[in-house]
Amino acid sequence: MKWLEKDQPFFLKKPGEFLDIIGPLGNGFSYRDNDEKNPGSVILIGGGMGVAPLVFLAERVKKQKIIVLLGAGTKAHIHCENDFRKIGCEVKIATDDGSRGFHGRVTSLFEELLTKQFPLRANVYACGPAPMLKALCAISGKHNIQTQISLESHMSCGFGACLGCVINTRDGYKRVCKEGPVFQAEEVIWP
């Protein structure tokens, strides 16, 4: 095994080469396994590349009923669908252009799901672009649903020193790399 040259781009890496990375940073999703006293479902909502961290969460909560809502611009941009199906999740797709599944935003699919199939007790976990998460937080608040969101942010230092990933919350400004990236939906104050 050899180390990458200092300025060699990561996309030139080959199997067996090392990468110099920092991680994991911040916190992750918190969850409880389902039991008879706390019945409910888990709804995972991912948009674009935000789908990837939700696969790992699905593997941990697979004892519960898991509904996964995947959003993408087109059917060509749907990620990790087969990974969720292998875990045993019920997967629903939303594409902005209608090329697959629900025609519209994944947040609209979520709201439709809530009005047609629920009131079922559910915990929602989401990751994706900020506009999607902002809309999701509004929907969750309207329906009084516990929701955790994982924010995507550029993290310049990863240690909380540069303040490049700061967001506004009900408790003041917080760093995505240290106090996040996972926050309770009601905690974030959106611009």
Secondary structure by P-SEA (a helix, b strand, c coil): ccccccccccccccccccccccccccccbbbbcccccbbbbbbbbbccccaaaaaaaaaaacccbbbbbbbccccccccaaaaaaaaccbbbbbbccccccccccaaaaaaaaaaccccccbbbbbcccaaaaaaaaaaaaaaccbbbbbbbbbccccccccccccccccccccccccccccccccccccc
